[in-house]
Amino acid sequence: MISLVNVNKYYKNDEESLHVLKNINLAIAPGEMIAIMGPSGSGKSTLINLLGFIDKQFEGQYLFEGKALLTSSDEILSKIRNQTVGFVFQNFSLIENNTVFENVELPLLYNGYKFHQTEEKVRAVLKKVGLSDKADKHLKQLSGGQQQLVAIARALINQPKFLIADEPTGALDSHTSEEIMKLFVDLNTQDQVTIILVTHNPDMVPYCSRLISIRDGEIIEDKALRQ
Ligand SMILES: Nc1ncnc2c1ncn2[C@@H]1O[C@H](COP(=O)(O)OP(=O)(O)OP(=O)(O)O)[C@@H](O)[C@H]1O
């Protein structure tokens, strides 16, 4: 599904050039659930920004389903991104003053759906994450774990080909983190959602099917975990 070939990334300014991804070669197949680990500053965010079609400025090749999508215009690329990848962040990035339903519905509206076409899809995805009874609640009325479930529902609503989760349990206690990871595993094993997860927490790794470790912009380890 995803193929990075000899990818190098530099952050350049007038005085210096910082080499943050070094000769990355990476193939990701549909149905994988990958943990990316590495110290702060090792290049994890840079890598997932590239994988999520956010960053086009790099050397080497990124093929998605055999195509070099990053050559598309910004407008086409943002449309592709909206239909192809779902993002989940540590801080949830939800709209505080909107209801659960409205938060989850938003990417559908961006994708061209009309208000009267969204109800069934939003209800189905809320059911999947176990929030059927919370649709009309405001975000403020939910716990941190429930807010992360809303963010996952929002990431899933356009049926993306893969999910990128950047420290999705970073703001949650260990019990809630476990619940969130179990949901990711269900999505991965039952619905074949491909998941790429950045984490600092080694406890999250055994839930994944593969571990990629990064140091100083290089992949230093790439190993299979559960099958
Ligand atoms: N926009 C930028 N301009 C210049 N340098 C940057 C930029 N973004 C990141 N960097 C540098 O690139 C390197 C990799 O950063 P990156 O954010 O990818 O690391 P990370 O592994 O995600 O770190 P963390 O775990 O702290 O989020 C760091 O040295 C960082 O300072």
The ligand as a Gaussian input file, in Angstrom:
#p B3LYP/6-31G(d) Opt

LIG

0 1
 N        9.700000      22.878000      10.807000
 C       10.932000      22.559000      11.235000
 N       11.990000      23.321000      10.918000
 C       13.235000      22.995000      11.319000
 N       13.532000      21.889000      12.043000
 C       12.515000      21.104000      12.391000
 C       11.157000      21.376000      12.008000
 N       10.359000      20.394000      12.499000
 C       11.170000      19.548000      13.155000
 N       12.460000      19.952000      13.087000
 C       13.639000      19.246000      13.647000
 O       13.681000      17.969000      13.014000
 C       14.063000      16.959000      13.935000
 C       12.998000      15.882000      13.982000
 O       11.805000      16.419000      14.552000
 P       10.470000      15.586000      14.728000
 O        9.428000      16.541000      15.224000
 O       10.169000      14.828000      13.499000
 O       10.892000      14.569000      15.898000
 P        9.974000      13.611000      16.785000
 O       10.689000      12.306000      16.820000
 O        8.583000      13.612000      16.281000
 O       10.033000      14.300000      18.211000
 P        8.931000      14.307000      19.415000
 O        8.890000      12.908000      19.964000
 O        9.517000      15.279000      20.397000
 O        7.631000      14.764000      18.839000
 C       14.302000      17.679000      15.268000
 O       15.666000      17.936000      15.371000
 C       13.513000      18.964000      15.125000
 O       14.093000      19.978000      15.899000

